[in-house]
Amino acid sequence: MKILVTHDPFLRLVAKPVLKLDKKLEKQISEMISTLKASRDPEGVGLAATQVGIDRRLFIVLLNGKPEIFINPVITKASEAMFSTVHTKKKDRWLEGCLSLPGIWGVVDRPYSIEMDYLTPENGELVKRHRKFEDAESAYVQHENDHLDGILFTDHILRQGGQILKDTKDGLTPIDQI
């Protein structure tokens, strides 16, 4: 499975809902997990279906080293507290990156915590889940959920007036566009 990169129009797609769990979708999920676990430089934490050319509202995030599968996710609640208000010192914030934008980094100010409803496969069926995510896990889930709406983390950086950084031989260098 190939990860699509910057400027592929599929990355801007608003994905379609998953209607049923079938063998084809189970195979795609398995392949996505393998692709995510195999990603290096950077090591991946999450992968959305749209990043691998699948037009479905589905993403995977590694939580505590285990893949969690999110199908038809909906953020039901977001904290008023943002990362910038919880992590007030810039040194305590981290750079967000993306497997579809290799070598590109930046700080995104997101809600510190969210609650999400989603489906996940269990014993051949889709099971409803509701879960609260905080801190880094919240950022991971929001990042992947954005992919399902055709939103890239750099869109947030530009909207927030932040700086996009690129890996270069001299370290991280600010850039104006990707």
Buried (B, 14 or more C-beta within 10 A) or exposed (E): BEBBEBEBEBBBBEBEEBEEBEEEBEEBBEEBBEBBBEBEEEEBBBBBBBBBBBEBBBBBBBBEEEBBBBBBBEBEEBBEEEBBEBBEEEEEBEEBBBBBBBBBBBBBBBBBBBBBBBBBBEEEEBEEBEBEBBEEBBBBBBBBBBBBEBBBBBEBBBEBEBBBBBBEEEEBEEBEEB
